Amino acid sequence: MTAPFYVSPEQVMKDKADYARKGIARGRSVVVLQWAEGIVFVAENPSKALHKISEIYDRIAFAAVGKYNEFEMLRRAGVRIADQQGYLYDRRDVTGRALANTYAQHLGTIFTEAGKPFEVELVVAEVGDDAGEDQIYRLTFDGSVFEEHAYVAMGGQAETVSAYLKEHYTDGLPLADALKAAVGALSATDGDPRELLAGQLEVAVLDRTRPQRKFRRLLGSALEQALA
Amino acid sequence: MSDVPHGTTIVAVTFTDGVVMAGDRRATMGNVIAQRDIEKVFQADAYSAVGIAGTAGLAVELVRLFQVELEHYEKLEGSTLSLEGKANRLSSLIRGNLGMAMQGLAVVPLFAGYDLNAGEGRIFSYDVTGGKYEEHSFHSVGSGSVFARSALKKTYREDFTAEDAALASISALYDAADDDSATGGPDVTRKIYPVVAVVTADGYERLTDAEVGEHAETVIAQRMTEPGGLHAPIR
């Protein structure tokens, strides 16, 4: 009988992390940023059927990059947990923080125990009564949670996109300006800047002025108008 | 089972652009009025309403579960169920309560909504076994439903506007309250009026207390001269 090769745990973790990072870097980017009345999510996503951004609960939304089947599984689990909690207790008892914690547990366990880590990066965002109460959590493939403020970029060109947002983002932007900054950031690739049209974008907002369910997608002509 | 609160009369009336659902505000425990401002008409989702008659506690819980199920489906699948689909789902929820119903704790909702595919308002009624029946033009459930339905039979017109349908509903509830002790009429001293919901292609909208109050005043003014309601022509 031959003895299996010894591989140090450090090496295993490093290989897994590299593998996940490579997978995530292949996809297109998603940006999440605060605007005056809430949080806006913009993804470069030509598909109308496969969403990268979705509603989780009244004040909570989800955005992801990476492997679709993996983050879709997490999204569905999130919706299920949120709906169960809200039904069991009260709608106000469903929080973004609790959901981010649950995701962190899942991702952490999968990263250490499964043969292959999830190639995903997520944002769980909760809109508050004012900008100071907005919460944006970014979760990475290994289950780390980062609480973000103002803006977040994930996916393929995250660094370039973040650099653009750092220059163009200010607090309290109206929706049109926030969208402009987001689209500008997604267009700013290393090479020539591209022009992104409404048809290539998936856009949604958490709007604190809406009653109860704050999530709203901007579709078709509404999106074109908002981008104009 | 007179020791738990029961909900009483709900009516639904279709009109050219959708459907109106209205419910009185009384809950009874035997001969006692358990609550005079209970709400029995609820928004099920963006395009539908559900009204409840029967054991209030079970009915309210059933509605809560129904609302969560519709929202859950919508979020998971990224699209809303068809109106038929929602009506069928409610059917199985009611069937789940059959055991309790056989022991005297029945829940009988009325479901109405705007069918985005057909472009019209539709009404579904149920029996305690979960049997689903589509109703046309108007329908009513609860202890005062016989009287409300008879009233609507005389007042209903195919070309109703939303306002006509709301007025006819409030008027029918007035007739139900007139003859059924478990149904509450408009309470002008406390300003407690029926809950009236209008569902159209623009979605679910609950009329404000001021709007319903105005309609209720119209009906009451009418009844001052004709206590049984407007005379229908016989020839």
Chai-1 contact restraints between the chains, C-beta under 6 A:
chainA,res_idxA,chainB,res_idxB,connection_type,confidence,min_distance_angstrom,max_distance_angstrom,comment,restraint_id
A,E55,B,K75,contact,1.0,0.0,6.0,A-B,restraint_1
A,R76,B,L76,contact,1.0,0.0,6.0,A-B,restraint_2
A,V79,B,K75,contact,1.0,0.0,6.0,A-B,restraint_3
A,V79,B,L76,contact,1.0,0.0,6.0,A-B,restraint_4
A,D83,B,V68,contact,1.0,0.0,6.0,A-B,restraint_5
A,D83,B,H72,contact,1.0,0.0,6.0,A-B,restraint_6
A,Y87,B,V68,contact,1.0,0.0,6.0,A-B,restraint_7
